[in-house]
Amino acid sequence: MYSSFSANWEGEHRQQSFQYDRGDLDIRECRLNCRMDEVNRYLDRLVRQDVPNINFI
């Protein structure tokens, strides 16, 4: 059975997840295994254009 978006957004599980994110989650540990971290670093270097030929493949 599927729940509506509003039921999920306002539900207890989301509230618990939000509280965890705001209080208990240590993002310093998160970056160690985050696959998106390297992508974000690349995009940041690309935007800042601080590396010559960064988009050369």
Long-range contacts (C-beta under 8 A, 24 or more apart in sequence): none
